[in-house]
């Protein structure tokens, strides 16, 4: 695997340092940046996220990052969305109203069912439903670490690569070509999560040669 520079998008959300450490452990060179030109010139991009969809979209727009992210993804280049970075890939979120998101994937983001303790926080099994290079070597039923109150409902079932269950079955991993995203936090999920970062870098390295 070649040495890959990975741009981690800084749009004002937290968790950047733990993502950078995971990228470095996996053999990449993490670059934390809020510059559109860095995204467009990257070999691989990670968009982590915590917080609310409306705030995330506003912060991306204020930094001029929406167009860069959409152009980058539209070119079929390696992109990893984490937690909120997964949710904003869909058309809109119902968190605190109805908020338009990036619209890369068709579908909406909805709240976990009533009666459950939210946020859903802690370790949860993930079941692989279709093979993808991002999930290579991941044991079916492996545990990953979640912190979320909302989850995506894709209109295209074939984008779902793995699912988890917390009151309802929901997508834990979505994937379409070089675009992958997780509802859980791989960087907080021990060896299995670090394996996903390594797989993502392998995808980027293979694509770039």
GINORPE-V315698 format. One record per helix or strand of 3 or more residues. SS is the DSSP state (H for helix, E for strand). FROM is the first residue (numbers start at 1). TO is the last residue. If there is no record, write none. Layout:
ss: [SS SS]
from: [FROM FROM]
to: [TO TO]
//
This chain:
ss: [E H E H E H H E H E E E H E E H E E E H H]
from: [4 16 28 36 44 53 66 79 84 90 105 120 133 142 150 157 160 169 179 186 190]
to: [9 25 33 40 47 62 74 82 87 93 111 128 135 148 154 159 165 176 182 188 208]
//
